[in-house]
Amino acid sequence: MKELALEDIQFHSLSIVDKNGRLFWLNGKLYRAISHENSALYSQLFKEGIVEELVTKGLLVDTTMTDWCVDNYELVLHHRAIPFISYPYEWCDLMFKDATLFHIEFLIELEKYSLTTTDANSLNILFDGSKPVFIDFCSITQSDEKPLWPGRTYEKFKFLFLKPLEIMTKKQADLARTLIRDSYYVSTSKLEQQHQIFDFNKKHNLNTARLKRSAFQLIRQKTPSLIRPFFKKAFLTAQKSQAPLQSASRRSFLLELQEKVSQMKLPENSIQVTDCFDKSTTSLTDKRTWTAQQIEVDRVFATYHPKTLLDTDSNQGWYAQCAALNGSKVVAFDDDENRVRNLYTQAQQNNLYIVPLLIDLTSPHFNLCNDFFVSIDERLCCEMVMCLNITQHLLLKRRLTLEKFLSRLSALSNRWVLLEFIPPADLRNFIPSHNLSALEAWERGHCYKYETFLSVLSKFFVDVTNLATYEGGRKLLLCKKNDSH
């Protein structure tokens, strides 16, 4: 067995908590060092073909054994790196529900081999395109026959999956995501207090409980003393039968839980084309119906073949899908729940590698980074970044300066940024009438000319090429970040 030198590897910055193993990078590939206590179990899972079965079924990230060891770790595994690291508070409600059902499905499959997980953390799931996959290999453990889930794992599942999903069904997805984001910092008791505040059924449940107690007391008073014990036993049995998820086995418990989640109904999608700056509903296959902009952008995708692409304002998702059809792996940002959900559904139906996320690039807190979360410009950095609505971002959202906004785009790209310059004269035809005041205020405070635009771009990019001019003098600009490729 080959022993790796510590100076040759780079431990993952967030892999510091799990005592069972640590993630590290070596030559651009992702590995996991397994502790002595777990090496025998995991070696056996490979020997019996269980890991291969989980990977084949699309439940577990591709994982293989190596013949390496490192430091005090006896076993080293190789994982396929997922291109885009997203967090649950960035998923739309439909993605979150799919992730919840996926986690339960994974547990049901593990139960076949007398296995379970020690953890029920939503961070253990990533979206590989539009498909969820489990990534926390070290949370797999042998199951105990007594508890349905070891320790307080079900409590964690309830607060990181079930409770947020219940809030989403009440058309409060933004609130649910806020609670999800903060849930990784606080104790279970604190989570309980937070969710009690937002328990939409609390009043109804309290009233129902009072009525049941009153009815029981009244019936008890009228019941002869000799048969009261039998009545009490029957009442308690009925109460138990109405309690949720009272299962005799772990498998039946998980199946009941799966059914409960499946029955949760999310709000209907109410996307409106008029809500989008990109109002295109053009066919992706019939190029005769394409606009000049669509033809030119498609030509860029076909010419430069970016392996990964970030669409910073996906709207209807036409360009994200166009990039995916050209072979790119795509991550797409939008700040509208319905549009993200719509793109997620289309990516699933057409088997396109797109990860649509609820991220507003102009938000002052869009790049959350701490001991729990990796920064966006590290985990979602792409070969090409596309921002065809740059002027809308500057004018209608946070009124950022051009320089500040371009610095964010540059940080997310390691090769190219594709931009559109819209001449001032054309902006008034493009900007909605109710936002004209924002346009006028912005024009007074900025010298918005093409030459100025290029001057600011030169601070971040070594080369700016005008690929095409179309529709009222608009210009499609390809900005090259450096000469290292």
C-alpha positions as CSV (number, residue, x, y, z in Angstrom):
1,M,0.0,0.0,0.0
2,K,1.4,3.4,-1.0
3,E,1.5,6.1,1.7
4,L,0.9,9.6,0.6
5,A,3.0,12.4,1.9
6,L,1.0,15.1,3.8
7,E,2.8,17.9,2.0
8,D,1.5,16.5,-1.4
9,I,-2.2,16.8,-0.5
10,Q,-4.5,19.6,0.3
11,F,-7.2,19.0,2.9
12,H,-10.7,20.4,2.1
13,S,-11.2,23.7,3.9
14,L,-14.5,22.6,5.4
15,S,-13.6,18.9,6.1
16,I,-12.7,19.4,9.8
17,V,-15.7,18.1,11.8
18,D,-16.1,14.4,10.7
19,K,-14.1,12.1,13.0
20,N,-14.6,9.3,10.5
21,G,-12.7,10.8,7.6
22,R,-11.4,13.8,5.8
23,L,-11.7,15.1,2.3
24,F,-8.6,16.2,0.4
25,W,-7.5,17.2,-3.1
26,L,-4.6,15.7,-5.0
27,N,-3.7,16.7,-8.5
28,G,-7.1,18.3,-9.0
29,K,-9.0,15.1,-7.9
30,L,-11.1,14.6,-4.8
31,Y,-10.3,11.9,-2.2
32,R,-11.5,10.9,1.2
33,A,-9.2,9.5,3.9
34,I,-11.1,7.0,6.2
35,S,-10.2,6.5,9.8
36,H,-9.1,3.2,11.3
37,E,-12.4,2.7,13.1
38,N,-14.4,2.6,9.8
39,S,-11.9,1.2,7.3
40,A,-13.0,-2.4,7.9
41,L,-16.7,-1.6,7.4
42,Y,-16.2,0.4,4.3
43,S,-13.8,-2.1,2.8
44,Q,-16.5,-4.8,3.3
45,L,-19.1,-2.6,1.5
46,F,-16.9,-2.5,-1.5
47,K,-16.1,-6.2,-1.4
48,E,-19.8,-7.1,-1.2
49,G,-20.6,-4.8,-4.1
50,I,-22.9,-2.5,-2.1
51,V,-21.1,0.7,-3.0
52,E,-21.2,-0.2,-6.7
53,E,-24.9,-0.9,-6.4
54,L,-25.7,2.4,-4.8
55,V,-23.6,4.3,-7.4
56,T,-25.2,2.4,-10.3
57,K,-28.7,3.3,-9.0
58,G,-27.6,7.0,-9.0
59,L,-28.0,7.3,-5.2
60,L,-24.3,7.7,-4.1
61,V,-21.7,9.8,-5.8
62,D,-19.2,7.7,-7.9
63,T,-16.7,6.3,-5.4
64,T,-13.9,3.8,-5.8
65,M,-11.1,2.4,-3.5
66,T,-7.5,3.2,-4.0
67,D,-4.4,1.4,-2.7
68,W,-3.2,4.4,-0.8
69,C,-3.1,5.4,2.9
70,V,-2.2,8.8,4.4
71,D,-1.0,9.8,7.9
72,N,-3.2,7.9,10.4
73,Y,-5.9,7.0,7.9
74,E,-5.8,3.4,6.7
75,L,-8.1,3.7,3.7
76,V,-8.4,6.3,0.9
77,L,-11.4,6.6,-1.4
78,H,-11.7,8.5,-4.7
79,H,-14.9,10.5,-5.3
80,R,-16.0,12.0,-8.6
81,A,-16.2,15.7,-8.0
82,I,-19.6,17.3,-8.5
83,P,-19.1,20.3,-10.8
84,F,-21.3,22.7,-8.8
85,I,-21.6,22.9,-5.0
86,S,-25.0,24.3,-4.1
87,Y,-26.7,24.7,-0.8
88,P,-30.3,23.9,0.3
89,Y,-31.1,27.6,0.9
90,E,-30.4,28.2,-2.8
91,W,-32.8,25.5,-4.1
92,C,-36.4,26.2,-5.3
93,D,-39.2,24.5,-3.4
94,L,-39.5,21.7,-6.0
95,M,-35.8,20.9,-5.8
96,F,-36.0,20.9,-2.0
97,K,-39.0,18.4,-2.1
98,D,-37.1,16.2,-4.5
99,A,-34.0,16.3,-2.3
100,T,-36.2,15.3,0.7
101,L,-37.7,12.3,-1.1
102,F,-34.3,11.4,-2.4
103,H,-32.9,11.2,1.1
104,I,-35.7,8.9,2.2
105,E,-35.2,6.7,-0.9
106,F,-31.5,6.5,-0.1
107,L,-32.3,5.4,3.5
108,I,-34.8,2.8,2.2
109,E,-32.1,1.3,-0.1
110,L,-29.5,1.3,2.7
111,E,-32.0,-0.6,4.9
112,K,-31.7,-3.6,2.5
113,Y,-28.2,-4.0,3.7
114,S,-28.8,-3.3,7.4
115,L,-27.3,0.1,6.9
116,T,-28.4,3.6,7.7
117,T,-26.9,7.1,8.2
118,T,-25.7,8.7,11.4
119,D,-26.7,12.1,10.0
120,A,-29.8,13.7,8.4
121,N,-28.2,16.8,7.1
122,S,-29.5,18.4,3.9
123,L,-25.9,19.5,3.1
124,N,-25.2,15.8,2.4
125,I,-27.0,16.1,-0.9
126,L,-25.9,17.9,-4.0
127,F,-27.6,18.3,-7.4
128,D,-25.6,16.7,-10.2
129,G,-27.4,18.6,-12.9
130,S,-31.1,18.2,-12.1
131,K,-30.5,14.9,-10.2
132,P,-29.8,14.8,-6.4
133,V,-27.0,12.6,-5.2
134,F,-25.7,11.6,-1.7
135,I,-22.1,12.7,-1.0
136,D,-21.4,12.1,2.7
137,F,-19.9,8.6,2.5
138,C,-18.7,8.7,6.1
139,S,-22.2,9.1,7.5
140,I,-23.1,5.5,6.3
141,T,-23.1,3.1,9.2
142,Q,-24.5,-0.2,10.4
143,S,-28.1,0.1,11.6
144,D,-29.2,-0.7,15.1
145,E,-32.4,-2.7,15.4
146,K,-33.8,-0.6,18.2
147,P,-34.2,3.0,17.1
148,L,-35.8,3.9,13.8
149,W,-32.9,6.3,13.4
150,P,-29.8,6.4,15.5
151,G,-29.5,9.2,18.1
152,R,-31.5,12.3,17.4
153,T,-31.1,12.0,13.6
154,Y,-34.9,12.1,13.0
155,E,-35.1,15.4,14.9
156,K,-32.4,16.8,12.6
157,F,-34.3,15.4,9.6
158,K,-37.5,17.1,10.8
159,F,-35.9,20.5,11.2
160,L,-33.7,20.4,8.1
161,F,-36.2,18.8,5.7
162,L,-39.8,18.3,6.9
163,K,-40.4,21.6,8.7
164,P,-39.0,23.8,5.9
165,L,-41.0,21.8,3.4
166,E,-44.2,22.4,5.3
167,I,-43.5,26.1,5.3
168,M,-42.9,26.0,1.6
169,T,-46.4,24.4,1.1
170,K,-47.8,27.6,2.7
171,K,-46.3,29.8,-0.1
172,Q,-43.5,30.9,2.3
173,A,-40.5,29.5,0.5
174,D,-38.3,32.5,1.1
175,L,-38.9,32.2,4.9
176,A,-38.2,28.5,4.7
177,R,-34.8,29.1,3.0
178,T,-33.9,31.7,5.7
179,L,-34.6,29.2,8.4
180,I,-32.7,26.5,6.5
181,R,-29.6,28.8,6.2
182,D,-29.6,29.6,9.9
183,S,-30.4,26.1,11.1
184,Y,-26.8,25.0,10.7
185,Y,-25.6,27.3,13.4
186,V,-28.2,26.7,16.2
187,S,-29.1,23.8,18.5
188,T,-32.1,21.5,18.1
189,S,-34.0,23.2,21.0
190,K,-33.5,26.6,19.3
191,L,-34.8,25.2,16.1
192,E,-37.9,24.0,17.9
193,Q,-38.6,27.4,19.2
194,Q,-38.1,29.0,15.8
195,H,-40.4,26.7,14.0
196,Q,-43.1,27.0,16.7
197,I,-43.4,30.6,15.7
198,F,-44.1,29.7,12.1
199,D,-46.4,26.7,12.9
200,F,-49.3,27.5,10.7
201,N,-51.4,24.6,12.1
202,K,-50.6,25.3,15.8
203,K,-53.9,27.1,16.6
204,H,-55.9,24.5,14.8
205,N,-54.1,21.7,16.6
206,L,-54.5,23.3,20.0
207,N,-58.3,23.7,19.5
208,T,-58.6,20.1,18.3
209,A,-56.7,18.9,21.4
210,R,-58.9,20.9,23.7
211,L,-62.1,19.5,22.1
212,K,-60.8,15.9,22.4
213,R,-59.9,16.4,26.1
214,S,-63.3,17.9,26.9
215,A,-65.1,15.1,25.1
216,F,-63.0,12.5,26.9
217,Q,-63.8,14.1,30.3
218,L,-67.5,14.2,29.6
219,I,-67.7,10.6,28.4
220,R,-65.6,9.5,31.4
221,Q,-68.0,11.2,33.8
222,K,-71.0,9.4,32.2
223,T,-69.2,6.0,32.1
224,P,-69.8,3.5,34.9
225,S,-66.7,3.0,37.1
226,L,-66.5,-0.7,36.4
227,I,-65.8,-0.2,32.6
228,R,-63.8,3.0,32.8
229,P,-60.4,1.1,32.6
230,F,-61.5,-0.5,29.4
231,F,-62.7,2.8,28.0
232,K,-59.4,4.5,28.9
233,K,-57.4,1.7,27.1
234,A,-59.6,2.0,24.0
235,F,-59.1,5.7,24.0
236,L,-55.3,5.5,24.3
237,T,-55.2,2.9,21.5
238,A,-57.2,5.2,19.2
239,Q,-54.9,8.1,20.0
240,K,-51.8,6.0,19.2
241,S,-53.3,4.8,15.9
242,Q,-53.8,8.5,14.9
243,A,-50.3,9.5,15.7
244,P,-48.0,9.9,12.7
245,L,-45.3,7.4,11.8
246,Q,-45.8,4.9,14.6
247,S,-44.1,2.0,12.8
248,A,-42.9,-1.3,14.0
249,S,-39.9,-1.4,11.7
250,R,-37.5,1.1,10.2
251,R,-38.5,0.2,6.6
252,S,-42.2,0.7,7.3
253,F,-41.4,3.9,9.1
254,L,-39.4,5.2,6.1
255,L,-42.2,4.1,3.7
256,E,-44.8,6.0,5.7
257,L,-42.5,9.0,5.8
258,Q,-42.0,8.8,2.0
259,E,-45.8,8.8,1.5
260,K,-46.2,11.7,3.9
261,V,-43.7,13.9,1.9
262,S,-45.1,12.8,-1.4
263,Q,-48.5,14.1,-0.4
264,M,-47.2,17.5,0.5
265,K,-48.5,19.9,-2.2
266,L,-46.4,22.8,-3.3
267,P,-48.0,26.0,-4.7
268,E,-48.8,26.0,-8.4
269,N,-46.3,27.5,-10.7
270,S,-47.5,31.0,-11.8
271,I,-44.7,32.2,-14.0
272,Q,-45.6,35.1,-16.2
273,V,-43.7,35.9,-19.4
274,T,-44.3,39.6,-18.8
275,D,-42.3,39.3,-15.5
276,C,-39.2,38.5,-17.5
277,F,-36.8,40.8,-19.4
278,D,-36.1,37.7,-21.5
279,K,-39.6,37.2,-22.9
280,S,-38.4,34.6,-25.5
281,T,-40.5,31.5,-25.9
282,T,-38.7,30.7,-29.1
283,S,-38.1,27.0,-30.0
284,L,-34.6,25.8,-29.1
285,T,-34.5,23.6,-32.2
286,D,-36.0,25.7,-35.0
287,K,-33.3,28.3,-35.7
288,R,-35.5,30.0,-38.3
289,T,-37.4,31.6,-35.4
290,W,-34.4,32.9,-33.5
291,T,-33.5,36.5,-33.0
292,A,-30.2,38.0,-34.0
293,Q,-29.0,37.9,-30.4
294,Q,-29.9,34.2,-30.0
295,I,-28.1,33.3,-33.2
296,E,-24.9,35.1,-32.1
297,V,-24.9,33.7,-28.6
298,D,-25.4,30.2,-29.9
299,R,-22.5,30.8,-32.2
300,V,-20.3,31.7,-29.2
301,F,-21.3,28.5,-27.4
302,A,-20.5,26.4,-30.5
303,T,-17.2,28.2,-31.2
304,Y,-15.7,28.4,-27.7
305,H,-17.2,25.2,-26.2
306,P,-17.1,26.3,-22.5
307,K,-17.0,23.2,-20.3
308,T,-18.9,25.1,-17.6
309,L,-21.1,28.1,-17.9
310,L,-22.8,30.4,-15.4
311,D,-26.0,32.3,-16.6
312,T,-26.3,35.0,-14.0
313,D,-29.9,36.0,-14.9
314,S,-31.5,33.0,-16.5
315,N,-35.1,34.3,-16.7
316,Q,-37.0,32.0,-19.0
317,G,-33.9,29.8,-19.2
318,W,-33.6,29.8,-23.0
319,Y,-29.8,30.6,-23.1
320,A,-29.1,28.2,-20.2
321,Q,-30.8,25.4,-22.2
322,C,-29.0,26.5,-25.4
323,A,-25.6,26.2,-23.6
324,A,-26.5,22.8,-22.2
325,L,-27.5,21.6,-25.7
326,N,-24.1,22.7,-26.9
327,G,-22.4,20.5,-24.3
328,S,-21.8,22.8,-21.4
329,K,-22.5,22.0,-17.8
330,V,-24.6,25.0,-16.7
331,V,-25.5,26.7,-13.4
332,A,-28.2,29.3,-13.7
333,F,-29.1,32.1,-11.3
334,D,-32.4,33.8,-10.9
335,D,-34.2,35.6,-8.1
336,D,-37.7,34.3,-8.9
337,E,-39.0,31.1,-7.4
338,N,-41.3,30.2,-10.4
339,R,-38.7,30.8,-13.0
340,V,-36.1,28.7,-11.2
341,R,-38.7,25.9,-10.7
342,N,-39.7,26.1,-14.4
343,L,-36.1,25.8,-15.6
344,Y,-35.5,22.9,-13.2
345,T,-38.5,21.1,-14.6
346,Q,-37.4,21.7,-18.2
347,A,-33.9,20.4,-17.4
348,Q,-35.4,17.2,-16.0
349,Q,-37.7,16.7,-18.9
350,N,-35.0,17.3,-21.5
351,N,-32.2,15.6,-19.6
352,L,-30.0,18.7,-19.6
353,Y,-27.2,19.4,-17.3
354,I,-28.5,22.5,-15.6
355,V,-28.4,23.4,-11.9
356,P,-30.9,26.3,-11.5
357,L,-30.5,28.3,-8.2
358,L,-32.2,31.1,-6.4
359,I,-29.4,33.5,-6.3
360,D,-29.5,37.3,-6.8
361,L,-26.1,38.4,-8.0
362,T,-26.8,42.0,-6.9
363,S,-27.8,41.2,-3.4
364,P,-25.4,42.6,-0.7
365,H,-25.3,39.2,1.0
366,F,-25.2,36.9,-2.0
367,N,-21.7,35.6,-1.2
368,L,-22.2,34.0,2.2
369,C,-18.8,32.5,3.3
370,N,-17.8,31.1,6.7
371,D,-16.8,27.9,8.5
372,F,-19.9,26.2,7.2
373,F,-20.2,27.5,3.6
374,V,-17.7,27.9,0.7
375,S,-17.9,31.2,-1.1
376,I,-19.8,31.3,-4.4
377,D,-16.9,32.4,-6.5
378,E,-15.0,29.3,-5.4
379,R,-17.8,26.6,-5.7
380,L,-19.6,28.0,-8.7
381,C,-16.8,29.5,-10.7
382,C,-17.1,28.7,-14.4
383,E,-15.1,28.9,-17.6
384,M,-17.7,31.3,-19.1
385,V,-20.0,33.7,-17.3
386,M,-22.9,35.2,-19.3
387,C,-24.7,38.4,-18.3
388,L,-26.9,39.7,-21.1
389,N,-29.0,41.8,-18.7
390,I,-26.1,43.7,-17.1
391,T,-27.8,47.1,-17.5
392,Q,-31.0,45.9,-15.8
393,H,-28.9,44.7,-12.9
394,L,-27.3,48.1,-12.6
395,L,-30.4,50.1,-13.0
396,L,-33.3,48.3,-11.5
397,K,-32.1,46.2,-8.6
398,R,-29.4,47.6,-6.3
399,R,-28.1,50.4,-8.6
400,L,-24.6,49.1,-8.3
401,T,-21.7,50.8,-10.0
402,L,-20.5,49.2,-13.2
403,E,-17.1,48.6,-11.7
404,K,-18.5,46.9,-8.6
405,F,-20.7,44.6,-10.6
406,L,-18.0,43.7,-13.1
407,S,-15.7,42.7,-10.2
408,R,-18.4,40.2,-9.1
409,L,-18.6,38.8,-12.7
410,S,-14.8,38.6,-13.0
411,A,-14.6,36.6,-9.7
412,L,-17.0,34.0,-11.0
413,S,-15.1,33.4,-14.2
414,N,-11.8,31.8,-14.9
415,R,-11.7,32.4,-18.6
416,W,-14.5,34.5,-20.3
417,V,-17.4,36.8,-19.6
418,L,-20.0,37.3,-22.2
419,L,-21.8,40.7,-21.9
420,E,-24.2,42.8,-23.9
421,F,-23.9,46.6,-24.2
422,I,-27.2,48.3,-24.8
423,P,-26.9,51.9,-26.1
424,P,-28.6,54.6,-24.0
425,A,-31.1,55.4,-26.8
426,D,-32.3,51.8,-26.8
427,L,-32.6,51.6,-23.0
428,R,-35.8,53.6,-23.0
429,N,-37.5,51.1,-25.3
430,F,-36.2,48.2,-23.3
431,I,-36.7,49.3,-19.7
432,P,-40.3,49.0,-18.4
433,S,-42.1,52.3,-18.0
434,H,-42.5,52.0,-14.3
435,N,-38.7,51.9,-14.0
436,L,-37.9,55.0,-16.2
437,S,-37.3,57.1,-13.1
438,A,-34.5,54.7,-12.1
439,L,-33.0,55.1,-15.6
440,E,-33.1,58.9,-15.4
441,A,-31.5,58.9,-12.0
442,W,-28.8,56.5,-13.2
443,E,-28.1,58.5,-16.4
444,R,-27.6,61.7,-14.3
445,G,-25.0,60.0,-12.1
446,H,-23.1,58.1,-14.8
447,C,-21.4,58.7,-18.1
448,Y,-22.9,55.7,-19.8
449,K,-21.2,55.6,-23.2
450,Y,-19.6,52.7,-25.1
451,E,-16.1,54.1,-24.6
452,T,-16.7,54.4,-20.8
453,F,-18.0,50.9,-20.8
454,L,-14.9,49.6,-22.5
455,S,-12.6,51.6,-20.2
456,V,-14.1,50.0,-17.1
457,L,-14.0,46.5,-18.7
458,S,-10.2,46.9,-19.3
459,K,-9.7,47.0,-15.5
460,F,-10.8,43.4,-15.3
461,F,-10.1,41.8,-18.7
462,V,-7.0,41.6,-20.9
463,D,-9.1,41.6,-24.1
464,V,-12.6,42.7,-25.1
465,T,-13.9,41.7,-28.5
466,N,-17.1,43.0,-30.1
467,L,-18.5,39.8,-31.6
468,A,-21.6,41.3,-33.2
469,T,-23.8,44.4,-33.4
470,Y,-27.5,44.0,-33.8
471,E,-31.0,45.3,-32.9
472,G,-30.6,49.1,-32.4
473,G,-26.8,49.1,-32.0
474,R,-26.6,46.5,-29.2
475,K,-23.2,44.9,-29.0
476,L,-22.3,41.4,-27.9
477,L,-18.9,41.5,-26.1
478,L,-16.6,38.6,-25.2
479,C,-14.2,39.6,-22.4
480,K,-11.1,37.4,-21.9
481,K,-10.0,37.3,-18.3
482,N,-6.3,36.2,-18.8
483,D,-3.9,34.6,-21.2
484,S,-3.3,31.4,-19.2
485,H,-5.6,29.2,-21.3
